[in-house]
Amino acid sequence: MREELGLANSVMTFENLNEVLALMDQSVENHSKVVKRYEDRLGILLRLARESTDSRLKSLGNQIPGPGASNGEQQDQKKKKDDKKKESPEDRGWVVLSSEDHDLKLAAGSEAAIISNEISILFKVIESLKAKLPALEAARKLLSELPSQGFDANSRFRVVFKDGLPKYVLPSAEARTAQHNKFWYAETFRIAVLK
């Protein structure tokens, strides 16, 4: 994966459309792998939370209904969750480190409080990554349809990415012949034996 893709905004040059599509495929695959890894971690933490004696952690573990939970139980849990939102749980358990340009939240408190914060963060991150996957797949599909819209798949492309998604595609005006003539080799040559 190209390192520029990790930047908020980047401009990348590709020799042909297949390179762009390969990068998009790799990005979709990476997002899927990361979501799976985070979901696995979240599952471990939720099982720990259900078995915990800490009430805050146990309530987080019970947010995900176990097998056989009824819709009534799920609605009761949702009501409790809505009541807790009024208390601003996002601010609980965090120490804010501030500078002029940036604020950084540091999880603080007991191990149960830190696990609780990690569970909350993992839910948000997974949701965000899952929301980005359809956009990546749609962008890949649009790019793959460029040749059917009259664009040469073998021309160079500059693609502007914003937050890992292609936003602008600039087919290159550079001649392909100039690109291929970077190196000249003599048609005839002689090999001499060194003594």
C-alpha positions in Angstrom: 0.0 0.0 0.0 1.3 3.4 -0.8 2.2 5.5 2.2 0.6 8.7 0.8 -2.8 7.0 1.2 -2.5 7.4 4.9 -2.4 11.2 4.6 -5.6 13.2 4.8 -5.1 14.6 1.3 -2.7 13.2 -1.3 -2.1 13.2 -5.0 -0.8 10.0 -6.5 0.4 9.2 -10.0 -0.4 5.8 -11.6 1.0 4.4 -14.8 -2.4 3.0 -15.9 -5.9 2.3 -14.7 -5.0 -1.2 -13.5 -2.6 0.3 -10.9 -5.4 2.5 -9.6 -7.8 -0.4 -9.4 -5.2 -2.6 -7.7 -4.7 0.1 -5.0 -8.5 0.3 -4.5 -8.8 -3.5 -4.2 -5.9 -3.4 -1.6 -7.6 -0.6 0.3 -11.0 -2.5 0.5 -9.1 -5.7 1.6 -7.2 -3.8 4.3 -10.4 -2.1 5.6 -12.1 -5.5 5.8 -9.2 -7.1 7.6 -9.0 -4.3 10.1 -12.7 -4.4 10.8 -12.5 -8.1 11.4 -9.5 -7.7 13.8 -11.3 -4.9 15.7 -14.5 -6.9 15.9 -12.5 -9.9 17.3 -11.0 -7.6 20.0 -14.4 -6.1 20.8 -15.8 -9.6 21.2 -13.1 -10.5 23.7 -13.7 -7.3 25.6 -17.5 -7.8 25.7 -17.0 -11.3 27.0 -14.7 -10.0 29.7 -17.2 -7.3 30.5 -20.1 -9.8 31.0 -18.0 -11.7 33.4 -16.8 -8.7 35.3 -18.0 -7.6 38.8 -17.7 -3.9 37.9 -21.2 -2.6 37.3 -20.2 -0.1 34.6 -18.3 -2.7 32.7 -21.0 -5.3 33.2 -23.6 -2.9 31.7 -21.5 -2.5 28.6 -21.1 -6.2 28.3 -24.9 -6.6 28.5 -25.5 -4.0 25.7 -25.0 -6.8 23.1 -27.8 -9.3 23.6 -26.7 -12.8 24.2 -28.3 -15.8 22.5 -32.0 -16.0 23.4 -32.4 -12.4 24.4 -35.9 -11.1 23.7 -36.8 -7.9 21.9 -38.3 -6.5 25.1 -34.9 -7.0 26.8 -33.2 -5.3 23.9 -35.6 -2.3 24.2 -35.1 -2.0 27.9 -31.3 -2.0 27.3 -31.8 0.7 24.7 -33.8 2.9 27.1 -31.1 2.5 29.7 -28.5 3.4 27.1 -30.5 6.5 26.1 -30.7 7.6 29.7 -27.0 7.2 30.1 -26.4 9.5 27.0 -27.9 12.4 29.0 -25.1 11.9 31.5 -22.4 12.4 28.8 -20.6 9.1 29.2 -18.1 10.1 26.5 -16.5 12.5 29.0 -16.4 10.0 31.9 -13.1 8.2 32.4 -10.9 10.5 30.3 -8.2 13.0 31.1 -7.9 15.7 28.4 -4.4 16.8 27.5 -4.5 20.1 25.6 -2.2 22.2 23.5 -2.9 25.1 21.3 -3.4 22.9 18.2 -4.7 19.6 19.5 -6.5 17.9 22.3 -5.7 14.4 23.3 -7.9 12.2 25.5 -6.2 9.7 27.8 -8.2 6.9 29.4 -7.8 7.0 33.2 -9.2 5.2 36.2 -9.5 1.6 37.0 -8.8 -1.2 34.6 -12.5 -1.7 34.2 -13.0 2.0 33.3 -10.2 1.8 30.7 -11.7 -1.4 29.2 -15.1 0.4 29.1 -13.6 3.3 27.2 -11.9 0.9 24.8 -15.2 -0.9 24.1 -16.9 2.5 23.4 -14.0 3.6 21.1 -14.0 0.2 19.2 -17.8 0.5 18.5 -17.2 4.0 17.0 -14.2 3.0 15.0 -15.8 -0.2 13.6 -18.9 1.8 12.7 -16.8 4.4 10.9 -14.8 1.8 9.0 -17.9 -0.2 8.0 -19.4 3.1 6.7 -16.3 3.7 4.5 -16.3 0.3 2.9 -19.3 0.9 0.6 -17.8 4.2 -0.5 -14.5 2.5 -1.4 -16.3 -0.2 -3.3 -18.4 2.4 -5.2 -15.3 4.4 -6.1 -13.6 1.3 -7.4 -16.6 0.4 -9.5 -16.7 4.0 -10.9 -13.0 3.8 -11.8 -13.4 0.5 -13.4 -16.0 1.9 -15.8 -13.8 4.7 -17.1 -12.8 2.8 -20.3 -16.5 2.4 -21.2 -16.8 6.2 -21.0 -14.0 6.8 -23.5 -10.9 7.0 -21.2 -7.8 5.2 -22.2 -7.0 2.6 -19.5 -3.4 2.6 -20.5 -2.8 6.3 -20.0 -1.3 7.8 -16.8 -3.6 9.0 -14.1 -3.2 11.4 -11.3 -5.7 10.7 -8.5 -6.5 13.0 -5.6 -7.4 11.1 -2.5 -9.1 12.6 0.5 -9.3 10.5 3.6 -8.3 7.4 1.6 -11.1 7.9 -1.0 -10.5 9.0 -4.6 -12.1 12.4 -5.1 -10.6 13.6 -8.4 -9.2 11.7 -11.3 -6.9 13.5 -13.7 -6.0 11.6 -16.9 -2.5 12.7 -17.8 -1.8 14.9 -20.8 1.8 13.5 -21.0 2.5 11.5 -24.1 3.1 7.8 -23.6 6.0 7.9 -26.0 7.9 10.3 -23.8 7.3 8.0 -21.0 8.7 5.0 -22.9 11.7 6.8 -24.2 13.3 7.4 -20.8 16.0 4.8 -21.6 17.7 4.4 -25.0 19.6 1.3 -25.8 21.9 0.9 -28.8 20.7 -1.5 -31.3 24.2 -2.8 -32.0 26.8 -3.4 -29.5 30.1 -5.1 -29.1 31.3 -7.3 -26.3 35.0 -7.2 -25.5 36.8 -9.7 -23.3 38.7 -8.1 -20.5 42.2 -9.5 -20.0 
